[in-house]
Amino acid sequence: MALTITLDLPDDVERKLRAETPDLDADVRDAYALELFRRGKLSHQELSQILGIGRVETDAYLKRHKVLEGSLTMEDLEADRRTLRRLFSEGR
């Protein structure tokens, strides 16, 4: 089962992007898969599968994009901030 997504871009923007990016469709797919991985929605193996590369190549891909497996998300940091605020306010 394949998922097809359509992006509605202004014609001039699409032309510019297609001129600068040899395979814009694959580039968008890869960027979205990377974002899903960052959010914890995809596993390392699933990202590898989408990218069509092996584990070592996926590790290199993540490193190039400055993504560390298990790194904290903004949601994680916000939850930590709330917990610390609650703990400090209870201690008064």
FENMOTA-V281294 format. One record per residue. N is the residue number from 1. PSI is psi as a letter, one per 40 degrees, with the letter a starting at -180 (* if undefined). Layout:
BEGIN
n=N psi=PSI
n=N psi=PSI
END
This chain:
BEGIN
n=1 psi=h
n=2 psi=i
n=3 psi=h
n=4 psi=h
n=5 psi=h
n=6 psi=h
n=7 psi=h
n=8 psi=h
n=9 psi=i
n=10 psi=i
n=11 psi=d
n=12 psi=d
n=13 psi=d
n=14 psi=d
n=15 psi=d
n=16 psi=d
n=17 psi=d
n=18 psi=d
n=19 psi=d
n=20 psi=d
n=21 psi=h
n=22 psi=d
n=23 psi=g
n=24 psi=d
n=25 psi=d
n=26 psi=d
n=27 psi=d
n=28 psi=d
n=29 psi=d
n=30 psi=d
n=31 psi=d
n=32 psi=d
n=33 psi=d
n=34 psi=d
n=35 psi=d
n=36 psi=d
n=37 psi=d
n=38 psi=d
n=39 psi=e
n=40 psi=e
n=41 psi=e
n=42 psi=i
n=43 psi=i
n=44 psi=d
n=45 psi=d
n=46 psi=d
n=47 psi=d
n=48 psi=d
n=49 psi=d
n=50 psi=d
n=51 psi=e
n=52 psi=f
n=53 psi=i
n=54 psi=a
n=55 psi=d
n=56 psi=d
n=57 psi=d
n=58 psi=d
n=59 psi=d
n=60 psi=d
n=61 psi=d
n=62 psi=d
n=63 psi=d
n=64 psi=d
n=65 psi=e
n=66 psi=f
n=67 psi=h
n=68 psi=h
n=69 psi=h
n=70 psi=e
n=71 psi=i
n=72 psi=i
n=73 psi=i
n=74 psi=d
n=75 psi=d
n=76 psi=d
n=77 psi=d
n=78 psi=d
n=79 psi=d
n=80 psi=d
n=81 psi=d
n=82 psi=d
n=83 psi=d
n=84 psi=d
n=85 psi=d
n=86 psi=d
n=87 psi=d
n=88 psi=d
n=89 psi=d
n=90 psi=d
n=91 psi=e
n=92 psi=*
END
